[in-house]
């Protein structure tokens, strides 16, 4: 197969690296959650590093306290990984660097959570879908957040994933 997009989480370093190397034209997204050397090495091969707040703080050595700290963290991660970075900020949403070089925060959707099982994976899967379908980065993050928010209002993981029409509405 020749995938257009590859979503990895760094848990299977060797196979992830081989798949990336065999598919040089694919868009690579890494769900970076653990501050390990092999995960950071895979980040160097990714087009998008979508990482947790904990990963961002651990790797940069900077705590998220305000927009200035987010800017410093983003500078640090972008210099290390030489790629686009998205940081998920738990209940505070997600952030990325805009085309004007400023930090943009997309707030989370306020919902009553019934079951958060799989919400992070659903966010990352949705992100891969929207990036793969050429949505602008801001919209990909926003729709991924909406997808995950809808999913936590339901019980379970796989069966909680909303369809595209529901997300876009």
C-alpha positions in Angstrom: 0.0 0.0 0.0 1.0 3.6 -0.4 -0.8 5.6 2.3 -1.4 9.4 1.9 -1.2 9.9 5.6 0.5 8.0 8.5 -0.6 8.4 12.1 1.9 7.0 14.7 2.1 7.2 18.4 5.8 6.3 18.9 5.0 3.0 20.7 6.4 0.8 17.9 9.6 2.7 17.0 11.1 0.2 14.4 7.9 -0.4 12.4 6.9 3.3 12.5 10.3 4.3 11.2 10.2 1.7 8.4 6.7 2.7 7.3 7.7 6.4 7.2 10.9 5.5 5.2 9.0 3.4 2.7 6.4 6.1 2.1 8.3 9.4 1.7 5.4 11.2 0.1 2.9 10.5 2.9 2.0 13.1 5.5 3.2 11.9 8.9 1.5 12.8 12.1 2.8 11.7 15.5 0.7 11.6 18.6 3.5 12.4 21.0 2.6 11.7 24.5 5.7 10.2 26.1 9.0 12.0 26.5 11.3 9.2 25.3 14.3 9.4 22.9 12.6 7.1 20.3 9.4 9.3 20.3 11.5 12.4 19.9 13.4 10.8 17.0 10.1 10.0 15.3 9.1 13.6 15.8 12.0 14.5 13.5 10.4 12.5 10.8 6.9 13.9 11.2 5.1 16.7 9.3 3.0 17.4 12.3 3.8 16.8 16.0 0.5 16.7 17.9 1.6 16.5 21.5 0.2 16.6 25.0 0.8 19.5 27.3 2.9 17.1 29.5 5.1 16.1 26.6 5.6 19.8 25.6 6.5 20.8 29.1 8.8 17.9 29.7 10.7 18.2 26.3 11.0 22.0 26.5 11.6 22.3 30.2 9.1 25.1 30.4 5.7 25.0 32.2 2.6 26.3 30.6 1.5 29.4 32.6 0.4 31.9 30.0 0.6 32.8 26.3 4.3 33.9 26.6 5.2 30.4 28.1 3.3 28.8 25.2 5.2 30.8 22.7 8.5 29.8 24.4 7.5 26.1 24.4 6.4 26.3 20.8 9.7 28.0 19.8 11.6 25.2 21.6 9.7 22.3 20.0 9.7 23.8 16.5 13.5 24.3 16.7 14.0 20.7 18.0 11.6 19.0 15.5 11.7 21.4 12.5 8.0 20.8 11.8 4.5 22.0 12.6 3.5 21.5 16.3 0.1 21.3 17.9 -0.1 21.2 21.7 -3.3 19.8 23.3 -4.0 21.7 26.5 -6.5 19.3 28.1 -9.6 21.3 29.1 -8.1 24.5 27.8 -8.2 23.3 24.1 -5.2 23.2 21.8 -2.7 25.6 20.4 -0.6 26.1 17.3 1.4 28.8 15.6 -0.6 30.9 13.1 0.7 32.2 9.8 1.4 35.5 11.4 3.8 33.7 13.8 1.5 34.2 16.8 0.3 31.5 19.2 -3.3 30.6 18.5 -5.4 28.8 21.1 -8.5 26.9 20.0 -10.7 26.5 23.1 -12.2 23.1 23.9 -15.9 22.5 23.5 -17.7 22.6 26.8 -19.7 19.4 27.2 -20.9 17.1 29.9 -18.5 14.1 29.7 -19.9 10.7 30.3 -16.9 8.6 29.2 -13.5 10.0 28.1 -12.3 6.6 26.9 -10.5 7.0 23.6 -11.0 10.8 23.4 -7.4 11.5 22.7 -7.1 8.8 20.0 -10.4 10.1 18.5 -8.9 13.6 18.4 -5.7 12.4 16.7 -7.7 10.2 14.2 -9.9 13.2 13.3 -6.9 15.4 13.0 -5.4 12.9 10.5 -8.7 12.8 8.6 -9.0 16.6 8.3 -5.3 17.2 7.4 -5.5 14.4 4.9 -8.5 16.1 3.3 -6.6 19.4 3.1 -8.4 21.4 5.7 -6.4 24.4 7.0 -4.6 23.6 10.2 -6.9 25.8 12.3 -10.0 24.0 11.0 -8.4 20.6 11.4 -7.7 21.3 15.1 -11.2 22.8 15.6 -13.0 19.9 14.0 -10.8 17.4 15.8 -11.7 19.1 19.1 -15.4 19.0 18.2 -15.1 15.3 17.3 -13.5 14.4 20.6 -16.0 16.5 22.5 -18.9 14.7 21.0 -17.3 11.4 21.7 -17.0 12.0 25.4 -20.8 12.6 25.7 -21.3 8.9 24.8 -20.2 5.6 26.4 -17.4 3.6 25.0 -14.7 4.4 22.5 -15.3 3.0 19.0 -19.1 3.5 19.1 -18.8 7.0 20.4 -17.1 8.4 17.3 -19.5 10.8 15.5 -19.9 10.8 11.8 -18.6 13.7 9.7 -22.0 15.3 9.1 -22.5 15.6 12.9 -19.1 17.1 13.4 -19.5 19.7 10.7 -22.9 20.7 11.9 
